[in-house]
Amino acid sequence: MVEIKYYNDFLQVHSMLLAATGLPQSLYPQLFRKLSSETFDAGEFFQIEPSEDGRQRKLIQTSDFMPKNSNVFLVDHAWTFRLSDAPKQLEEVPGLVERMASLMCVDADCHEDGGDGNEDLADKDGKMTAEEILEIEICKAKELSNDGVQWLELEELNIDDANLLALDLPTKCPNLVALSLLGNKIEKVETVLEEISKLKNLRALWLNDNPVLKNCASNMEEAVLQAFPNLEIFNSHFTCNYGEWALGFCGEIYGKDNPGNDGEEQLQNITSLDLSDRCIHNLNNKAFSPLKLPHLSHLNIRGNPIEENSVPELLEILKKFPSLNSLEVDIPGPLGESALEILDSLPNIFLLNGTKATKIFDMDKHVVDSVLQPRLPEWNPDDPLADRVLNAMWLYLMTYRLADEEKIDETSVWYVMDELGSALRHSDVPNFQVAPFLYMRDGNLSSAVSESLCSPCMLPPLIQLSILSFSILWPTQDVEKGDECTRDFLLGIGEDKQRSARLTAWFHTPKNYFIKGYEKHYQKLQSKHFTPPSMGSLKPSSLLCNKNPLRVYTDIPHVQEFLTRPEFSITSEPKEADILWTSMQVDEETRKAVGIRDDQYINQFPHEACLVMKHHLAETMQEAHGAPEWLQPTYDLVSHLTELIGDYYVRERKGLDNLWILKPWNMARTIDTTITSNLSAIIRLMETGPKICQKYIEHPSLFRGKKFDLRYIVLVRSINPLDIFLADVFWVRLSNNAYSLDKRSLYEYETHFTVMNYRGVLNHLQTREFVKEFEQEHQVKWSDIHQRIRNMIRSVFEAAVAVHPEMHSPKSRAIYGVDVMLDSSFCPKLLEVTYCPDCSRACTYDMEPVFGEGAEFKGRDFFNNVFGCLFLNETTNVAPL
């Protein structure tokens, strides 16, 4: 290997990679010079500045002027890793977690001056009680007003129902206008209604983060509103009774220093009004009018359903405000589907979602609709730095996939650009472009890389050794001094690939838009009523029972070894075979190339992808059954990302768990499978290939404290009529570690996954041993569980027949593996269906654990029974479904 010294050699080795980056050819020589000398000179042209109150950084140009396509810069990679290795690297690599926390702006509370350490202790130990705070507030009120205490905040003081009654607020503070009991331990709605309903002047009540909300979530708000007829704000949301006081509170007119209960109208002083996320259902309110708010110039109504007003009605309301020139609203949302449509209807608007109207009219419609507020990382002060980084990294990660000459690497590589590269924020009209670049200074073409920043595309062969990984940065527009430097996070991704929905990974997109999409999808699923298909008069073709022996061609070694019945013989020539039992997927091209005849039996059914590919399986089941109990909520992210985001938001709003598992469409052994509750992660993981996202079974049935699943073997003799059988043994596959929902455990393969053939120690059980011990551990009858599983498997194949009758083929016979998990109530859940070759291999891999001693003999029995059932109409060791 010789180091690349000349430009022509550089081009020869990197030509295809250079073309794939999109870098203009005029910049190739400059890139070569900087790579050869390892010149990192971006610091001479840019500087990093804090933004969003220090929770983000942005990149500003400091040079006077930089023309389009005039320069290229090298950006180093600060962290490169496989996803499963991330926690371990953060713990073990010196200084890594500190650097990443600083780069991602999640270390803000780690650098504060803590004094000598006694202040926090004094605050903790000397924290006043609710009684003490109340006495102080009463004393203050007596000095200032005859109305007594009107605004009272008793937050995070461990107040329970008894404490609340003991405070006797109606007697001590009869004129309360606003009361916050946030973060306490109040459990009973009766306590709230009995005590606080006596406060006749109450306009705002905060009970957030109290157990009472979870205990009475369904009827709490209705009960409170009946008890408090004047209440305008409940738990930060506007009630249907909202009026001038609620608007004055959001306009920062009313507050602790001015409770606003004197009847004096002060709304005319409001120029900016933030009504975002107030759960406003109707904006047509007599208090929200130009007569009350004559000087209103800025209005934020993001995050409100406002479903009781039509689009024309809302636009007419807003047109009446003469001074309104700045508006923030969800797009698409209550004012329409497009920013251009809104501006056409509201010609006085100068700023829409922070963007000048003149600029919007010059931009593409879809570009404008993504002007959104950034999604900033959140953390608790007690969270370790590593946990903060693992949560925030999805706002910064980029990815590529390595390959050699024979195959693409099964696991993607993720990386974080250095501080300068990571400060590049998103814009739909960016002035810079970034691409990964692997510099092969030794010029050896023995490996390859697949870049998948937005959509995977194969790049040329690269070297295996002496690869230097960079990103390259260049201006795609003329840039002035002081301009912010931006890139498109979704370069090449348009609305045909769900661009607006994918932006949710980095921005707060309109929740109500996605929730509506989910609700429509959910209603469609609920409307399904499955009726098992009526089978026609078709019959399986006559079997070759009279021909002896039946010649079998197979490329599966264990079938060759264990199929020993005299009725069958093995042939090495496919054209001579009566039965083709192959690991290849046989399509029309294969049939022609191999010379497969129409009268030959084959171990595959047409269109079986409706079962064996995960996204098609979910689609087939949902088309037939809607949302059956045995199928976890499942979304094909390529086509149903909007509905998934809506489901996530609904669960978040209801306080339900939000742990999801992402699985590639068609990969085995849990390759590229991830478990996460991070919405940004769910969306970003689409970049490593098409996936389904399925609600994770957070509370599975456990065996010896460990997670397990079951592989059932289904033999299909005919599709029409449906003629299927279940083998009398099933595979029990155990994880190696005790089950846990700890966040760190989600990265532990041997805790959450059970297929250990290729990773970890094989941990399987014999069927009889498992059943006996499981019944003892859980005090259940396995026969009852087994019957539910049988019913489910039957329903799966009935659905396939109903939705895809074209699966029928008189010359097809097959076996499928059906993977099942039990939840904590012992209800079966369908995981996946595997096709014939995988199933045949699985049988051979796992014989010893399942069958015990003498596995070779048992394996011979197994394959002999399979072929006897499928081709000789026997039913030995199988049961009809």
MARDOTOR-287253 format. One record per residue (C-alpha): x, y, z; residue in three letters. Coordinates in steps of 0.001 Angstrom, whole numbers, padded with zeros to 6 digits, always signed. Example, Ala and Ser with C-alpha at 12.3 -4.5 7.8 and 13.67 -1.06 7.14 Angstrom:
# MARDOTOR-287253
+012300-004500+007800ALA;+013670-001060+007140SER;
END
This chain:
# MARDOTOR-287253
+000000+000000+000000MET;+001357+003415-001013VAL;+000182+006688+000477GLU;-001712+008880-001979ILE;+000521+011803-002941LYS;-000901+013043-006224TYR;-004236+014591-007117TYR;-004939+012166-009976ASN;-004464+009199-007633ASP;-006842+010849-005163PHE;-009481+011202-007882LEU;-009038+007633-009096GLN;-009543+006166-005615VAL;-012288+008538-004439HIS;-014140+009501-007630SER;-017420+007727-006907MET;-017374+008766-003265LEU;-016776+012387-004248LEU;-019683+012274-006687ALA;-021967+010828-004030ALA;-021208+013648-001560THR;-022503+016291-003978GLY;-019352+018398-003603LEU;-018794+020624-006691PRO;-015897+019399-008829GLN;-014253+022807-008581SER;-013605+022106-004895LEU;-011958+018692-005412TYR;-008390+020081-005573PRO;-008894+022187-002446GLN;-010305+019178-000583LEU;-007291+017079-001594PHE;-004880+019720-000318ARG;-006628+019989+003028LYS;-006891+016223+003432LEU;-003222+015724+002577SER;-002103+018339+005090SER;-004913+017667+007584GLU;-005863+021348+007522THR;-008709+022273+009853PHE;-009124+025979+009171ASP;-012874+026472+009736ALA;-012128+028345+012956GLY;-010705+031186+010874GLU;-014065+031726+009170PHE;-016708+030857+011774PHE;-017475+031164+015448GLN;-019859+029269+017717ILE;-022434+031257+019705GLU;-025015+030152+022297PRO;-028716+030236+021420SER;-032039+029266+023005GLU;-030823+030504+026415ASP;-027709+028378+026163GLY;-029542+025141+025354ARG;-028314+025126+021761GLN;-025402+026544+019797ARG;-025332+028159+016392LYS;-022577+028762+013857LEU;-021932+032334+012691ILE;-019743+033411+009804GLN;-017036+035881+010840THR;-015302+036385+007481SER;-016473+039323+005374ASP;-017998+037420+002459PHE;-017976+033815+001233MET;-019294+033161-002278PRO;-021249+030037-003145LYS;-019088+026943-003748ASN;-015911+028910-002942SER;-014429+026876-000091ASN;-014528+023466+001543VAL;-013770+022730+005199PHE;-012880+019567+007080LEU;-015007+018760+010118VAL;-013715+016172+012551ASP;-015853+013436+014104HIS;-015883+013738+017879ALA;-017539+010370+018557TRP;-018090+007314+016341THR;-019820+004195+017626PHE;-022218+001303+017150ARG;-025504+002014+018893LEU;-025244-000894+021329SER;-021782+000299+022414ASP;-022801+003886+023251ALA;-023358+003537+027039PRO;-020167+001545+027528LYS;-018055+004044+025594GLN;-019458+006980+027542LEU;-018495+005242+030762GLU;-015059+003972+029763GLU;-013503+006491+027346VAL;-011827+009233+029420PRO;-013349+012673+028896GLY;-015890+011493+026295LEU;-019054+011979+028329VAL;-017956+015432+029493GLU;-017187+016547+025944ARG;-020469+015191+024557MET;-022477+016754+027390ALA;-020885+020128+026679SER;-021331+019783+022917LEU;-025010+018864+023344MET;-025602+021592+025980CYS;-026822+019210+028677VAL;-024216+020065+031310ASP;-025598+023471+032256ALA;-026166+022640+035942ASP;-022784+020893+036276CYS;-020744+024111+036166HIS;-022735+026317+038513GLU;-020898+027734+041522ASP;-022150+025695+044409GLY;-020455+027822+047108GLY;-019293+025764+050024ASP;-022106+023254+049651GLY;-024071+024438+052675ASN;-026650+026488+050769GLU;-028413+023480+049257ASP;-028366+021702+052595LEU;-029853+024710+054335ALA;-032566+025015+051702ASP;-033405+021342+052042LYS;-033324+021167+055796ASP;-034848+024592+056326GLY;-037666+024314+053783LYS;-040788+025971+055084MET;-043978+024055+055626THR;-047285+024912+053988ALA;-048502+026370+057283GLU;-045485+028663+057556GLU;-045829+029868+053970ILE;-049514+030518+054487LEU;-048880+032601+057628GLU;-046256+034694+055849ILE;-048589+035336+052895GLU;-051416+036344+055230ILE;-049150+038829+057028CYS;-048003+040334+053711LYS;-051568+040665+052488ALA;-052707+042475+055633LYS;-050066+045130+055003GLU;-050994+045611+051346LEU;-054709+045004+050928SER;-057981+044601+052708ASN;-058836+041672+050457ASP;-056321+039362+052116GLY;-054369+036690+050249VAL;-055440+036461+046605GLN;-052546+034515+045081TRP;-051122+031473+046879LEU;-048434+029032+045734GLU;-048045+025913+047897LEU;-045958+023800+045533GLU;-044024+020559+046225GLU;-044666+020650+049977LEU;-045908+017044+050377ASN;-049427+018266+051128ILE;-051847+015335+051337ASP;-055619+015315+051764ASP;-055470+015701+055547ALA;-052961+018559+055337ASN;-055118+020393+052805LEU;-058165+020216+055057LEU;-056110+021322+058051ALA;-054944+024476+056240LEU;-058567+025706+056208ASP;-057998+027909+053161LEU;-061657+029037+052763PRO;-061544+030622+056215THR;-058026+032071+056083LYS;-058026+033112+052401CYS;-061654+033524+051283PRO;-060745+035871+048414ASN;-058231+033605+046666LEU;-058061+034213+042918VAL;-055258+031771+042068ALA;-054112+028669+043951LEU;-051231+026398+042967SER;-050900+023019+044689LEU;-048536+021647+042054LEU;-046426+018629+042941GLY;-048167+017563+046166ASN;-049807+014311+047326LYS;-053533+015043+047112ILE;-055336+011824+046158GLU;-059103+012318+046464LYS;-061244+014487+044235VAL;-063749+014685+047107GLU;-061184+016580+049165THR;-060677+019117+046411VAL;-064383+019617+045856LEU;-065250+019797+049544GLU;-062567+022280+050531GLU;-061661+024418+047552ILE;-065151+024823+046091SER;-065785+027250+048954LYS;-063386+029705+047279LEU;-065969+031567+045216LYS;-063523+033993+043562ASN;-061088+031344+042333LEU;-060068+031873+038705ARG;-057053+029542+038429ALA;-056248+026199+040064LEU;-053133+024097+039499TRP;-053170+020477+040673LEU;-050505+019247+038246ASN;-048441+016275+039441ASP;-050856+015199+042164ASN;-052128+011594+042401PRO;-055716+012828+042195VAL;-055316+013492+038479LEU;-054388+009883+037726LYS;-056972+008493+040115ASN;-059817+010462+038546CYS;-058457+011369+035121ALA;-061694+010624+033276SER;-064066+012868+035235ASN;-061808+015200+037231MET;-062086+018267+035029GLU;-065856+017987+034649GLU;-066328+017694+038414ALA;-064051+020649+039107VAL;-065813+022880+036591LEU;-069174+022110+038151GLN;-067789+023070+041555ALA;-065986+026215+040339PHE;-068254+028125+037952PRO;-065799+031048+037708ASN;-062692+028943+037070LEU;-060885+030005+033886GLU;-057612+028058+034156ILE;-057328+024478+035394PHE;-053942+022748+035347ASN;-052513+025302+032887SER;-055380+024728+030414HIS;-058184+027149+029640PHE;-061604+025976+030733THR;-064709+026567+028651CYS;-065414+029506+030996ASN;-062236+031391+030133TYR;-062476+035141+029700GLY;-060645+038376+030447GLU;-058787+037062+033499TRP;-057252+034077+031687ALA;-056237+036269+028747LEU;-054766+038827+031141GLY;-052775+036098+032890PHE;-051294+034871+029593CYS;-050612+038472+028578GLY;-048642+038924+031817GLU;-051043+041573+033079ILE;-052345+039492+035969TYR;-050062+037611+038328GLY;-048985+037414+041942LYS;-048375+041179+042178ASP;-051638+041978+040402ASN;-054225+039189+040933PRO;-056714+041068+038779GLY;-059828+040694+040904ASN;-060671+044371+041151ASP;-062842+044460+038067GLY;-060674+047002+036259GLU;-060157+046155+032609GLU;-056475+046101+031725GLN;-056413+043989+028551LEU;-056035+047085+026403GLN;-052399+047258+027550ASN;-051554+043868+026055ILE;-049440+043895+022872THR;-048190+040284+022956SER;-050308+037308+023918LEU;-048996+033743+024267ASP;-051912+031263+024249LEU;-049825+028245+023208SER;-050686+024795+024602ASP;-053713+026025+026573ARG;-056103+023363+025213CYS;-058363+026076+023770ILE;-061273+024534+021902HIS;-063063+027746+020869ASN;-061449+031102+020118LEU;-064773+032814+019519ASN;-064963+034446+022952ASN;-066274+037885+023839LYS;-063111+038596+025829ALA;-060906+037790+022829PHE;-061891+040731+020685SER;-060309+043899+019252PRO;-062451+045925+021634LEU;-060764+044294+024623LYS;-057323+043882+022959LEU;-057007+046892+020643PRO;-053181+046927+020670HIS;-052538+043209+020207LEU;-049701+042848+017698SER;-048273+039379+018416HIS;-050353+036237+019000LEU;-049207+032647+019620ASN;-051924+029977+019365ILE;-049708+026927+018764ARG;-050710+023607+020287GLY;-054456+024248+020626ASN;-057120+022051+018994PRO;-059608+024917+018393ILE;-061810+022299+016751GLU;-065051+024137+017555GLU;-064204+026876+015039ASN;-064022+026421+011295SER;-061051+027770+009346VAL;-063085+030645+007807PRO;-064487+031539+011236GLU;-061026+031717+012816LEU;-059649+033797+009984LEU;-062534+036246+010305GLU;-061857+036579+014051ILE;-058168+037372+013483LEU;-058855+039823+010636LYS;-060656+042094+013086LYS;-057495+042847+015108PHE;-056113+046010+013465PRO;-052637+045853+015003SER;-052000+042104+014615LEU;-048884+041649+012483ASN;-047097+038648+014055SER;-048705+035230+014348LEU;-047537+031803+015523GLU;-049772+028868+014623VAL;-049515+025162+013842ASP;-049178+024483+010111ILE;-051068+022472+009055PRO;-053510+023321+011784GLY;-056660+025232+012721PRO;-056007+028055+010230LEU;-055356+025840+007234GLY;-052925+023493+005543GLU;-050450+026021+004129SER;-048566+029109+005276ALA;-049292+030739+001926LEU;-053027+030204+002370GLU;-052897+031823+005830ILE;-050986+034858+004561LEU;-053387+035262+001656ASP;-056262+035403+004152SER;-054449+037641+006659LEU;-052621+040235+004531PRO;-051583+042349+007556ASN;-049384+039590+008974ILE;-045710+040573+008707PHE;-044217+037604+010621LEU;-045621+034069+010463LEU;-043955+031585+012808ASN;-040984+033929+013055GLY;-040453+034195+009286THR;-041056+037339+007257LYS;-044073+037128+005000ALA;-042083+038511+002059THR;-039601+035652+002447LYS;-042402+033115+002714ILE;-043912+034158-000596PHE;-040536+033527-002226ASP;-040214+030062-000706MET;-041703+026695-001572ASP;-044960+025888+000223LYS;-043604+022816+001984HIS;-040498+024674+003094VAL;-042543+027283+004925VAL;-044684+024772+006715ASP;-041697+023473+008666SER;-040847+026768+010452VAL;-041054+025267+013926LEU;-039739+025655+017449GLN;-036617+023560+018185PRO;-036911+020414+020275ARG;-034433+020974+023107LEU;-033076+018172+025305PRO;-034622+017828+028742GLU;-033180+016244+031854TRP;-033546+016081+035591ASN;-030773+017481+037806PRO;-030206+013987+039223ASP;-029661+012403+035780ASP;-026047+011304+035191PRO;-024254+012994+032304LEU;-024205+009739+030320ALA;-028003+009425+030486ASP;-028413+013033+029379ARG;-026126+012438+026399VAL;-027928+009226+025384LEU;-031208+011144+025387ASN;-029918+014273+023595ALA;-027655+012633+021023MET;-030488+012019+018535TRP;-030530+015758+017844LEU;-026904+015545+016661TYR;-026216+012070+015245LEU;-025400+011220+011650MET;-024908+007746+010214THR;-023326+005594+007543TYR;-022952+001874+006958ARG;-019722+000017+006157LEU;-019354-002851+003721ALA;-016716-005117+002275ASP;-016610-006665-001184GLU;-019086-009394-000255GLU;-021745-007795+001935LYS;-022936-004655+003650ILE;-022230-004502+007360ASP;-025389-005390+009239GLU;-024932-002699+011904THR;-024799+001001+011057SER;-022151+003382+012331VAL;-023346+006535+014097TRP;-021197+009600+014652TYR;-021252+013094+016125VAL;-019439+015921+014353MET;-017127+018106+016398ASP;-018310+021284+018142GLU;-018196+023345+014954LEU;-020098+020836+012825GLY;-022655+020163+015554SER;-023414+023893+015821ALA;-024902+023862+012314LEU;-028637+024193+012813ARG;-031365+023210+010378HIS;-032922+025326+007691SER;-035219+024405+004827ASP;-033254+026941+002769VAL;-029714+026240+004026PRO;-026579+028079+003003ASN;-024192+025159+003623PHE;-024097+021450+002887GLN;-022444+018666+004872VAL;-021513+015151+003779ALA;-019453+012353+005373PRO;-016173+011550+003663PHE;-013804+008640+004252LEU;-010298+009496+003121TYR;-008288+006483+001944MET;-004763+007744+002190ARG;-003283+004311+001388ASP;-005494+003903-001672GLY;-006421+000250-001030ASN;-009800-000714-002488LEU;-010893-003484-000149SER;-013970-002186+001652SER;-016955+000022+001024ALA;-019233+002439+002808VAL;-022914+003189+002425SER;-023910+006715+003389GLU;-027374+007114+004876SER;-027716+010650+006155LEU;-031130+010850+004555CYS;-031664+007954+002206SER;-029193+005069+001875PRO;-027178+004978-001336CYS;-024300+002690-002124MET;-020919+004400-002375LEU;-017737+003049-003952PRO;-015164+000611-002570PRO;-012933+002139+000095LEU;-009922+000997+002011ILE;-010108-001240+005029GLN;-007008+000193+006724LEU;-005899+003818+007162SER;-009393+005223+006638ILE;-009799+008730+008050LEU;-013405+009676+008711SER;-014419+013322+008280PHE;-017360+015415+007282SER;-016885+018057+004618ILE;-018620+021436+004704LEU;-019057+023948+001874TRP;-021272+026984+001123PRO;-024166+026430-001257THR;-025249+030092-001145GLN;-023438+033399-000856ASP;-022882+034079+002849VAL;-022350+037483+004495GLU;-020480+038297+007680LYS;-022761+037700+010681GLY;-025040+035242+008861ASP;-025965+032039+010638GLU;-024600+028971+008853CYS;-027226+026243+008414THR;-027683+022881+006746ARG;-030705+020801+005738ASP;-031059+017933+008212PHE;-033228+016090+005651LEU;-031322+016799+002471LEU;-033062+015104-000443GLY;-036133+014154+001603ILE;-039368+015675+000299GLY;-042986+015377+001332GLU;-043236+012152-000680ASP;-040972+010706+002025LYS;-042810+012364+004944GLN;-040435+015305+005366ARG;-042728+017365+007617SER;-043357+014415+009922ALA;-039652+013524+010079ARG;-038809+017058+011187LEU;-040473+016105+014476THR;-037124+014560+015418ALA;-035687+018074+015819TRP;-038691+020361+016181PHE;-041985+020677+018043HIS;-044450+019937+015280THR;-048238+020499+015611PRO;-049382+017774+017985LYS;-053028+018074+017066ASN;-052312+017446+013400TYR;-050656+014120+014206PHE;-053237+013194+016828ILE;-056019+013673+014276LYS;-054133+011441+011841GLY;-053802+008759+014508TYR;-057440+008996+015564GLU;-058575+008563+011958LYS;-056287+005542+011616HIS;-057500+004086+014923TYR;-061152+004499+013994GLN;-060492+002703+010725LYS;-058911-000221+012582LEU;-061779-000367+015060GLN;-064303-000547+012242SER;-062909-003874+011011LYS;-065070-006910+011684HIS;-063384-010076+010516PHE;-065330-012971+009135THR;-063313-016101+008322PRO;-063202-016556+004546PRO;-065586-019005+002993SER;-063528-021602+001198MET;-064373-022541-002334GLY;-064476-025952-003879SER;-060783-025928-004715LEU;-058814-028878-003474LYS;-055125-029577-003155PRO;-053707-031250-006234SER;-053339-034978-006031SER;-050214-035964-004176LEU;-047545-038147-005637LEU;-048246-040981-003247CYS;-048206-043554-006018ASN;-044737-042582-007098LYS;-042024-044148-004987ASN;-039658-042736-004069PRO;-040367-039014-004425LEU;-037237-037220-005556ARG;-036309-034208-003392VAL;-033878-031485-004349TYR;-032647-029411-001372THR;-029771-027080-000643ASP;-030337-027296+003126ILE;-027720-029711+004563PRO;-029776-030914+007509HIS;-032704-031817+005293VAL;-030304-033834+003192GLN;-029068-035546+006345GLU;-032263-036153+008274PHE;-034828-036917+005549LEU;-034354-040707+005558THR;-037810-042132+004835ARG;-037851-044645+001985PRO;-040684-042745+000305GLU;-038225-039923-000481PHE;-034835-039799-002149SER;-032400-036900-002504ILE;-031343-035710-005953THR;-028709-033139-006813SER;-030447-032067-010000GLU;-033398-029621-009636PRO;-034876-030574-013010LYS;-035209-034222-011943GLU;-036933-033431-008631ALA;-040578-033942-007768ASP;-040146-031674-004724ILE;-037951-028561-004464LEU;-037080-027739-000830TRP;-034808-024743-001227THR;-033434-021856+000793SER;-033730-019519-002218MET;-036680-017291-002875GLN;-038045-018625-006173VAL;-039445-015954-008488ASP;-040201-016088-012215GLU;-036605-015325-013171GLU;-035338-018148-010978THR;-037906-020532-012435ARG;-036700-019754-015956LYS;-033014-019848-015045ALA;-033220-023173-013177VAL;-035876-024677-015415GLY;-038477-025289-012709ILE;-041606-026933-014129ARG;-045220-026253-013224ASP;-045709-029843-012056ASP;-042953-029663-009432GLN;-043827-029104-005777TYR;-042060-026220-004054ILE;-041716-025194-000400ASN;-043069-021664-000939GLN;-046456-020086-001531PHE;-046965-017186-003925PRO;-047216-013789-002205HIS;-046117-015255+001130GLU;-044439-011896+001774ALA;-047796-010868+003241CYS;-046797-013073+006190LEU;-043011-013227+006329VAL;-042128-009552+005882MET;-042895-007642+009046LYS;-044500-004581+007480HIS;-046679-006709+005187HIS;-047642-008970+008090LEU;-048889-006001+010110ALA;-050704-004578+007085GLU;-052379-007930+006382THR;-053499-008450+009980MET;-054808-004885+010269GLN;-056654-005128+006976GLU;-058430-008256+008165ALA;-058740-007892+011943HIS;-058158-004179+012572GLY;-056508-004075+015984ALA;-056757-007569+017486PRO;-055643-008039+021081GLU;-052823-010322+019987TRP;-051196-007736+017699LEU;-049352-004852+019337GLN;-049962-001410+017759PRO;-047693-001503+014712THR;-046727+001162+012166TYR;-044762+000935+008948ASP;-042652+004070+009331LEU;-042229+004416+005574VAL;-045957+005039+005132SER;-047453+005645+008605HIS;-045028+007865+010475LEU;-047729+010511+011003THR;-050025+007993+012709GLU;-047184+006701+014900LEU;-046314+010220+016072ILE;-049991+010828+016844GLY;-050198+007598+018849ASP;-047048+008617+020741TYR;-048550+012019+021591TYR;-051857+010494+022704VAL;-050073+008065+025012ARG;-047917+010898+026324GLU;-051003+013001+027036ARG;-052682+010129+028882LYS;-049574+009380+030937GLY;-049201+005901+029393LEU;-045892+004146+028820ASP;-044237+004997+025514ASN;-041622+002309+024960LEU;-041402+001109+021339TRP;-039382-001468+019414ILE;-038132-000803+015887LEU;-037567-003758+013576LYS;-036270-003844+009982PRO;-038772-005051+007418TRP;-036964-008206+006539ASN;-033937-009003+008687MET;-033578-011898+011115ALA;-031856-012447+014452ARG;-032916-008984+015744THR;-030334-007261+013527ILE;-030740-003460+013604ASP;-033526-003788+016161THR;-033784-001053+018798THR;-035911-000391+021889ILE;-036514+003231+022844THR;-039008+005698+024294SER;-037311+008659+022608ASN;-039470+010005+019770LEU;-036492+011639+018071SER;-034670+008303+018151ALA;-037651+006501+016604ILE;-037712+008919+013677ILE;-033927+009063+013195ARG;-033628+005273+013166LEU;-035532+005293+009876MET;-032264+006452+008329GLU;-030667+003018+008684THR;-033300+001315+006533GLY;-037089+000769+006338PRO;-038607-000335+009636LYS;-041782-001035+011504ILE;-042335+000550+014904CYS;-044277-001621+017316GLN;-045465-000949+020845LYS;-043038-002775+023104TYR;-044488-005375+025460ILE;-043282-003664+028616GLU;-044708-006276+030957HIS;-044120-009703+029429PRO;-044671-012987+031168SER;-041324-014037+032640LEU;-039719-017409+033242PHE;-037218-017562+036097ARG;-037263-013755+035987GLY;-036198-013678+032340LYS;-037905-012750+029124LYS;-038774-015556+026686PHE;-040544-016189+023424ASP;-041890-019280+021686LEU;-041289-020501+018134ARG;-044190-022606+016819TYR;-043903-024616+013598ILE;-046881-024412+011231VAL;-047215-026788+008272LEU;-049361-025482+005411VAL;-050707-028089+003030ARG;-053227-025883+001254SER;-054427-022269+001199ILE;-057829-022903-000346ASN;-059226-024748+001452PRO;-057044-023734+004397LEU;-055338-026905+005539ASP;-052733-026230+008253ILE;-051113-028200+011055PHE;-049150-027395+014196LEU;-046051-029399+015134ALA;-046235-030990+018575ASP;-043071-029286+019838VAL;-042285-025600+020116PHE;-039017-023806+020747TRP;-038617-021891+024038VAL;-035985-019177+023726ARG;-034777-017366+026831LEU;-032821-014162+027335SER;-029622-014510+029302ASN;-030138-011671+031773ASN;-032918-010962+034255ALA;-035584-008710+032737TYR;-035393-005003+033542SER;-036870-001740+032293LEU;-033928+000303+033494ASP;-032964+002783+030750LYS;-029454+001398+030459ARG;-030792-002139+030065SER;-032456-001144+026785LEU;-028986-001262+025226TYR;-028312-004763+026626GLU;-028962-007342+023937TYR;-028988-010295+026351GLU;-031645-008651+028557THR;-034308-007818+025984HIS;-033702-010316+023197PHE;-033921-014094+023154THR;-032305-015174+019873VAL;-028792-016038+021047MET;-027617-018217+018135ASN;-025279-015479+017021TYR;-024699-013428+020171ARG;-024205-014554+023750GLY;-024834-017992+025223VAL;-027582-020185+023754LEU;-030264-020469+026405ASN;-033112-022763+025318HIS;-035253-025338+027106LEU;-036891-028599+026234GLN;-040610-028168+025690THR;-041764-030540+028433ARG;-039355-029131+031005GLU;-040515-025586+030268PHE;-044242-026386+030473VAL;-043901-028211+033782LYS;-041816-025507+035425GLU;-043886-022631+033970PHE;-047108-024090+035353GLU;-045514-024413+038780GLN;-044036-020912+038746GLU;-047220-019115+037650HIS;-049934-021494+038879GLN;-051584-021741+035469VAL;-052623-024495+033084LYS;-050495-024503+029981TRP;-053258-026180+028016SER;-055374-023020+028359ASP;-052536-020791+027140ILE;-051709-023205+024342HIS;-055304-023120+023082GLN;-055237-019314+022930ARG;-052011-019511+020939ILE;-053558-022051+018551ARG;-056562-019781+018009ASN;-054298-016838+017310MET;-052190-018745+014776ILE;-055324-019914+013000ARG;-056536-016291+012843SER;-053213-015182+011344VAL;-053448-017592+008420PHE;-057163-016956+007925GLU;-056366-013259+007612ALA;-053705-013953+004995ALA;-056154-016059+002973VAL;-058889-013425+003222ALA;-056682-010499+002224VAL;-054480-012363-000278HIS;-056387-015234-001885PRO;-053742-015171-004630GLU;-051520-017112-002209MET;-053259-020287-003316HIS;-051146-022624-005387SER;-051899-026342-005785PRO;-048174-027107-006083LYS;-047053-025305-002936SER;-046339-026832+000458ARG;-044519-024972+003208ALA;-043603-024712+006841ILE;-043533-021408+008707TYR;-042219-020408+012079GLY;-044586-018290+014175VAL;-042922-016396+017016ASP;-045121-015703+020024VAL;-044673-013863+023305MET;-046936-013869+026347LEU;-047760-010727+028279ASP;-048033-010654+032049SER;-051672-011799+031762SER;-050553-014814+029661PHE;-052234-013428+026553CYS;-050335-014361+023370PRO;-048814-011625+021213LYS;-047742-012195+017617LEU;-044115-011211+016986LEU;-043404-012411+013462GLU;-043768-015194+010926VAL;-040644-016655+009331THR;-040547-018326+005929TYR;-039568-021869+005013CYS;-035771-021707+004714PRO;-035373-019798+007982ASP;-037730-022193+009684CYS;-035860-025256+008372SER;-032570-023856+009577ARG;-034012-022952+012965ALA;-035210-026519+013409CYS;-031698-027819+012864THR;-029929-025181+014937TYR;-032063-025799+018003ASP;-032612-029567+017983MET;-030433-030423+020950GLU;-032054-027944+023390PRO;-035577-028827+022279VAL;-035355-032546+021812PHE;-032689-033294+024418GLY;-030400-036311+024157GLU;-030549-038190+020888GLY;-031246-034992+018978ALA;-030042-036527+015728GLU;-032657-039260+015947PHE;-035349-036791+016985LYS;-034320-034463+014168GLY;-034697-037310+011695ARG;-038171-037960+013075ASP;-039034-034271+012802PHE;-038163-033875+009124PHE;-039627-037250+008227ASN;-042882-036226+009908ASN;-042901-032824+008135VAL;-042522-034396+004714PHE;-044997-037117+005613GLY;-047600-034528+006536CYS;-047052-032238+003559LEU;-046669-034835+000820PHE;-048194-038092+002116LEU;-051238-036752+004018ASN;-049957-038167+007317GLU;-050616-036499+010680THR;-047908-038023+012878THR;-046680-035572+015576ASN;-048756-032731+014129VAL;-052214-031442+015030ALA;-054656-029780+012619PRO;-055488-026131+013316LEU;
END
